[in-house]
């Protein structure tokens, strides 16, 4: 707009132009390539492409020095520094692009020694998806480094970065069977989550229930909304291949209205795993490795922030899963165990996890004592807790047996049953 205004006023702005031809270095044929001006591109701007007939491009720029990148799938990307634009004459940049050689990729995909079916996503300027059956695949890729995502139902996704060289490449996948650590499909609503704002359930992925940011056509202006798992997710004992997957679609204001996925090990300090804005109208599956959180208890939070200007249809999320090739220590207990409370320290409530052997006699209790050794709280447990197939969790809200809030400080808790069990753990209440 500034360039056009100057031109209309006659300030010789019509010379502030970068132009040229993009061609194949070997054949001389014109190429439709993307011309990127560093600092003047964004996801919400359509790519600027050279024309099909002559490979010619035009970029109107203010006087100055620029970095220009020319990109085309199947060709070696080229970057030019210190390209000067001035008011006296058009700047010409002709680019002859070197084509990349083809790598013929073949391989096998096995799970538990058996051939399987699935798909391979090769990320590039334009992603390519290859389906395979009976554990065998073949595809062609351009030479260079590519990220590969290999998928098969019931298996842990394999994500790897591979440098393909010209010629042939053998690529074999050995999948691990998945164990589901956590799953949410919203079919029973939002009862397992704590949220604020206008989160709502709507029809979404594959005509099932999905979570959406708004209860009407568009989300609200100037809002911050979060929805968090009500209970921590236990990643004790899971393998390093643990991964978070979910399906998503979104239409938000670019840059200003942002969707975020976050994780916390305390319930208060949050680590952002990913964020995005703009629009993806077709459902897309996302993959986020969680290996740095192995052996932790985590909370998962979805966060949406909008500003005061524009609003749009919003963010849809469905089929959230945390999976690993190894479960989170699910077993039939043969002895008493009691874990460290979480979070610790805590301000409002904390979770205490425990397990009991199948032959446990009597009604078990968790007893909480203050630092003077005085009993302040008894939590009675159902006798059916004995011999369950996973760790059981109870909550203490920082109140005594009379329902009064206790003071900040150090407290001790133990699991008490008819059988002798004396292991005691310490927790800290901070208000």
N, C-alpha and C positions, 0 to 999 in steps of 0.2 A: 504493500500500500504506500509506503514511504517513497519507494522508487517511482511508482506511477505518478505520485503527486509532484515529485521533482521534474519528471518528464513533462507533465502538463504545464508547469511553470517555466519550462524552457531552460533548465539549469544543466543541460548537456548530459542528463542522466541516461540518455539512450545509449551511451557508450559503455555503461556498466554491465557488461555481458560476458559470460563464459560460454563458449560453444566448442564444437568439435565433432569428430566422427569416431565411432567405436567399431572396430573391424576384427575379424579373425586373422591372427598373425600369419597363418599358413596359407589361407585361401584368399584373403582380402575381402571376403564377403561381409556385409554389414551385420552387426549384432545388436539385438535389443538387450541392453545391459542397464543396471541401476547405477545412477550417478549420485554419490552421497557427499554432501558438504558437511564436514565435521562442525558440530555445534548448531547446525540448521536442519536437523532431522529429528523425528520423534515417531513413536508407534502410531500416533493418531494422524500422521501425514501420509498420504499415498506415496509410494515410491516414485521417483522421477526416472523415467525409462527413456533411453534413446529410441528413435523411431525405427519402425520395421523396414522401411524402404531403403533408407540410406545410412542408418546407424547414427544419424545426427541428433545432437542434444543441445538445449539452451538452458542456462541457469542465470536468472537475473540476480545480481549481487551488488551490494554497496562497495565502494572503493575499499581495498584492504588486501590482506594476505590470507589465503585459505589452504586447508588440507582437503584434498579431493580423493575419494576412493571410488573405484569402478569395480562392480561385482556382477558376476553372472555364473549361474550353476554350470559346472562342467568346464570352467575356465579358471586360471590362476588369478586371484584377486590382486589388484594393483592399487597402490596408494602414492599420491604425488603431494609433496610438501612445498610450501612457499609459492603457491600459484597466486600471482598478483593480478588484481582487478583495478582498473583505473578509468577515468572519464574521457581519455583521449582516443582509445581504440579498443575494440573487442579483443578479449583474450581467447586464443585458440589452443585447445588441448586435444590432439588426436591420439587415440589409444589403440594399439594393436595387442589383442589379448591372446595369450598362449593357452591352447586347449590342454586339459588334463587327460591323462591316459586312463583307460578303463581297467579295473581290477575285477576279475571273475571270481566271485565268492561262492563256495559250496561248503556244506557241513551237515552235521547231525544234531538232533535234539533228543535227549534222553532224560527220563525221570525214573528212579529206582531200576535202572537198567532197561527200561522199556521205551520204545519210540513213542513220541507224543506229537500232538498238533498244536499250533499256536501262530504267533506272528512276530515279526521283527520290524522295529521302527528304526530307520537310519536317519538321524537328524542331520540336516543340511540347510542350505538357504531355503530349499523346499523339502520338507520331510517326505520320506518314502516309506510306505508300509508294505511288507512282504508277508503273505500268509503261507504257512507250510502245513503239510499233513504227513503222517507216518514217519515223523522224525527226520525228514530229509528236506533240504532247501538248496536253492541256487538263485543268485541274483548278481547283477552288475552294479558296481559302485565306482565313482571317480576316485582316483588316487588322492591320498591325503588323510588327515585325521578326522574321524567321525565318532560321535557317540551313538552307541547301539543300545536299544532297549528291547530285550527278548521277553516275550510273555507267553504263558500257557495257563489255562484254567486249573486252579488248585495248586499252583506252584509259585514259589517266590520269584518275582521278576529279577532278571539279570541285567544290570546296567554297567556298561564298560566303554572305555574310549580306546579305539583301535586305529592304528596308522596303516591304511591300506596302501600297498605298493603295486605298481603295474604288473600285470600277469595274473597269477592265480593265488588264491588265499584260502586256506582251510580253517574254518571257524566252527568249533564244536561247543555245544552247550550241554552242561550236566545240571539239570534243575533239581532243586530240593522241594519236597512236598511242604506246603504251607500249613502252619498252625495259626489259627486266629486268636490273637491276644485281645483284641477289642473290635467291636463292630457296631455301627449305627446306621440304620436304613430309614429311620423316622416313621416307621409303620405304626408305632405306638405313641407317636407324639414326641414331646420334648421333656418327658418326665425325668430322664436321667441327666438333665442339664440344668444349669442355673444361668438365666439370661436377663438382660435389660434391653429395652427398645421394642421394635415392632417385628421381631422375628416371627415367622409364621410357617405353617405347613401348607404345601400346595402340591399339585400334580407336577411331576418333573421327569427325571430320567426313566425311560422305559415304562412310562405311565404309572410309576409308583410314587409314593410320597417323597417329597424333597423339602429341605429347609430353604426358606427365602427370606430376604432382609426386610420385606415390607408386606403389609396386610392389604394394601390397595395397589393401584396400577404402578405408582412410582414411590420410591423411598423418600424419607423426610429430608429436608434441608438441615444443614448444620447440626449433625448428630454423631455421636459416638456410641456404637452398640457392640456388646460382647455377649457371647454365650459359651459357657465353660462346663466341662464334665463335672458333675456333682461329686463324684468320687475319684480318687487317683487311680491311674492305670498302672498295674504292676508289671514292670519289665525285668523283674528279678529272674535271672537264669535264661533269658532269651539269647539267641545267637546274634552275632554281629551283622547278619543280613536283615535284621528287623527293619521294616519299612512302613511308612504311612502312605496309603493310597486313598484317593477319593475322586469322584466325578464332579465336574463343575461346569457351569455356564454363567456368564455375567455380561451386563451392559451397564457401565457406570461412566461418569465423566472422567476422561483421561487425566491422569496425574492427581487430580484434586479429590476424587472420591475413591478410596482405596480399600480393597479387600485384603485381609491378612490372616495367616495361620500361625499360631504361636504355641509354645510349650513352656511349662514351668515345672520345676521340681519342688517348689515351695508353695505354690498357689498364689504368690504375690509378685515375684520377679519373673518377667516373661522374656523368652527368647523368640524372636521372629524367625520362622522357618522359610516363609515366602510371602510375597505380596504382589498384587497385580491390580490393574485398572484398565479401562477401555471396554472392549467387547469381544466375546467369543460366543456366538449364537448357537453353535453346535456343541453338544456335550463333549468335554475333553477330560481324559483321565490324567491325574497328576501323581507323581511318585516322589516321595521325600524320605531319604534314608534317615534312620534314627539311631545309628550305631553309637553315637556319643552319649546316649541316654540309657545304655544297657545297665541293668542292675539298679535302676532308679525307679521311683514311683513318680509318675508324671501326670500333670493336668493338661488337657488339650483345650485351646481356646480359639474361637473364630471371632474376628474383630472387623467391624466395618465403620469407616469414618467418612462423612460427607461434609462439604463446605456449604456456604450460604448461597451459592449461585445456581447451578443447574442440578436437576435430578432426573433419574432414568429408571428403567425397569428393575435394576438391582442385581443381586447375587444369588445364585442357586447352588446348593451343595447336596450331594447324595452319596450313599454307599461308602461311608467312611470306614476304613479298616486299618488296623495295625496287625501285621502278620510277620511271622518269623519261621525259620525251619525248626526251631526249638521252642517249646512252650514255656510259660512262666512258672515253672516248678509246680505244675499241677500233679498231685499225687495223693495216694491214700496214706495218711499219716500213721506212723507206728510209734510215735512218741509225742510228748508235749513240745510245742514250740510257741514262742511269742516274739514278735518282731518289734523293731523300734517304731515308735509312733511317727506319724507323718501328717502334716508338717511338724517340725520341731526345730526351734521354738514355734508356738502358735499363739494366736490372739483370740480367736472366737471358738474354734472347734478343732479337734485332731482325731485322726483315725488310728486305731490299734488293731493290728492283724494277729491272728493266732490260729493254731490247729491243735486237734486233740486226737489221741489214738482211738481206734474203734472199740477197745475194751475199757474205755474210761467209765468209771462208776460215779453216780451222784451228779447233782446239778452244778456245772462249772460257773465260776464267777470271776470277774476282773475287779480287783480291789485297788483303790488309789489312795495313797497316803501323802500327807504334807511332810515337810522336812523335819518336823518334830516327831514323826512317826505316828501321828494321829490319823485314823481312818476318816476320809472325807467323802468318799463315793464308792458305792458298790454297784456294779453292773451285772445283773443276773443274765445268764445265757441259757438258751434253750438246750435241753438235753440232746436234742436231735443234732446239735452241732458236732457231736462226737462222730468221728469216722467219715466226715464229709470229704469230697474229692478235691477240694481246693481250700486255700487259706480263707478263713472267715474274718470279716472286718466289722468292728463296732466303733461308735463315735462317742467321744466325751466332749461336752460343751463347756467345760470349765465351771460347772456348778456342783454343789455338794448334794447330799441326800435329801436336804430340805428344799432344794431348788434355788438356793442362794449362790450368787457368783462368788467364787473364791478369789483370794488376792493373787497378784502376780508373784511368781517364785518358782522354786524347784519342787516337783512332785515325783513320787515313785509309784509304779504300778506293777502288779503281778497277776498271773493267772492262778486261781485257787480252785482246786477240785478235791474230791475225796482222796485221790491218789496224791502222794507227796510230790510237790513241784514248787521249787523255791527261787527260781530265777526271777530277778527283779530288774526292771529297766527304769531309766530316769527320763522325765520330760520337763520342759520349761514352758511356763505360761507367761506371756508378756502382753500386757494390755496397753 
